[in-house]
Amino acid sequence: MIRFALGDIVRLKKPHPCGGHDWEILRLGADLRLKCLTCGRQVLLPRAEVERRTKKVLKSGETPPPAPQ
């Protein structure tokens, strides 16, 4: 499981129709809101789908909160 944080810049495997591969994470939860860094379009995707499509995290944003125990 990938630990995402607000402000992370992630590279996805498939390009957006505008041609961009890089996305910024704007919202966390069961769904993640992503913003394309090429055209500015925002999408809401399930966390499992984003984890599956992520190639790598290019830049880390905030530190994620500790996992509940």
Secondary structure, 3 states (H helix, E strand, C coil): CCCCCCCCEEEECCCCCCCCCEEEEEECCCEEEEEECCCCCEEEEEHHHHHHHEEEEEECCCCCCCCCC
